């Protein structure tokens, strides 16, 4: 009887999304995907799509497993497997959205600092009067 109670206590346990942490390999693969999304300036669309499909992240991971033979022409099978295992976890979508936002903010701040460091050349009134002569 005690054994049945122990089993039932955890029978319907669901992992908490806030307890999710990807492995180092998964984080490297997800970072590559996120950087490509940021590079193409598709962060808003990606986050919107991820939030919309959040309840289906496990189904999406299983689809990646299913299509591995076809996708292996484009992406390394090991990376596909790690990305699919990443998506199987409950907190993966939230983690992915936060990572996209972080990388996007870093990219925006780099662009701002690059534009502020580039000062326009000073106007030289002597050259403008010579050109007009």
C-alpha positions in Angstrom: 0.0 0.0 0.0 2.8 2.4 0.9 4.5 1.7 -2.4 1.4 2.5 -4.4 1.0 5.8 -2.5 4.6 6.7 -3.4 4.0 5.9 -7.0 0.8 7.8 -7.2 2.4 10.8 -5.5 4.6 11.3 -8.5 2.5 9.6 -11.2 1.1 12.9 -12.5 4.0 15.2 -11.6 4.9 17.7 -14.3 8.3 19.4 -14.5 8.2 23.1 -13.7 9.3 25.4 -16.6 11.4 27.5 -14.3 13.5 24.5 -13.4 14.6 24.1 -17.0 18.3 24.5 -17.9 19.7 23.3 -21.3 22.9 21.4 -21.5 26.0 23.1 -22.8 25.7 21.4 -26.2 22.0 22.3 -26.4 22.8 25.9 -25.5 25.4 26.1 -28.2 23.0 24.9 -30.9 20.2 27.1 -29.7 22.5 30.1 -29.7 23.4 29.4 -33.3 19.7 29.4 -34.2 19.0 32.5 -32.2 21.9 34.4 -33.7 20.7 33.6 -37.1 17.2 34.8 -36.3 18.7 38.1 -34.9 21.0 38.5 -37.9 18.0 38.2 -40.2 16.0 40.7 -38.0 13.2 38.2 -37.4 13.1 38.3 -33.6 9.6 39.6 -33.2 8.2 37.1 -35.7 10.1 34.2 -34.1 8.9 35.1 -30.6 5.3 35.5 -31.8 5.5 32.1 -33.5 7.1 30.4 -30.4 4.5 31.9 -28.0 1.7 30.8 -30.3 3.0 27.2 -30.6 4.1 26.9 -27.0 1.6 24.0 -26.1 2.9 22.1 -29.1 6.7 22.2 -28.4 6.8 18.5 -27.6 4.9 17.6 -30.9 7.4 19.9 -32.7 10.3 18.0 -31.1 8.8 14.7 -32.2 8.4 16.1 -35.8 12.1 16.9 -35.8 12.9 13.3 -34.8 10.6 12.0 -37.5 12.1 14.2 -40.3 15.7 13.6 -39.3 16.5 11.4 -42.3 15.3 14.2 -44.6 16.8 17.1 -42.7 20.2 15.4 -42.5 21.0 16.8 -45.9 20.8 20.3 -44.5 21.7 20.0 -40.8 23.9 17.6 -38.9 21.9 14.7 -37.3 23.5 15.2 -33.9 22.5 18.8 -33.8 18.9 17.9 -34.8 18.7 15.3 -32.0 20.0 17.8 -29.4 17.6 20.5 -30.6 14.7 18.1 -30.5 15.6 17.0 -27.0 15.8 20.7 -26.0 12.3 21.2 -27.3 10.9 18.2 -25.4 11.3 20.1 -22.1 8.6 22.3 -20.7 10.7 25.5 -20.2 12.4 25.4 -23.5 10.2 27.8 -25.3 10.4 30.4 -22.5 14.2 30.0 -22.4 14.4 30.3 -26.2 12.3 33.5 -26.1 14.4 35.1 -23.4 17.6 34.2 -25.2 16.3 35.8 -28.4 15.4 39.0 -26.5 18.9 39.1 -24.9 20.7 38.6 -28.1 18.5 41.1 -29.9 19.1 43.7 -27.2 22.9 43.1 -27.4 22.8 43.6 -31.1 20.8 46.8 -30.9 23.2 48.2 -28.3 26.2 47.3 -30.5 24.6 49.0 -33.4 23.9 52.1 -31.4 27.5 52.3 -30.1 28.8 51.8 -33.6 26.8 54.7 -35.0 27.7 57.0 -32.1 31.4 56.3 -32.5 31.3 57.2 -36.2 31.4 61.0 -36.1 30.6 62.9 -39.4 33.6 64.7 -40.9 33.9 68.3 -39.8 32.7 70.9 -42.3 35.5 72.9 -43.8 34.3 76.3 -45.1 37.5 76.7 -47.2 36.7 73.7 -49.3 33.1 74.7 -49.9 34.1 78.2 -51.1 36.8 76.7 -53.4 34.4 74.3 -55.0 32.0 77.1 -55.7 34.6 79.2 -57.6 
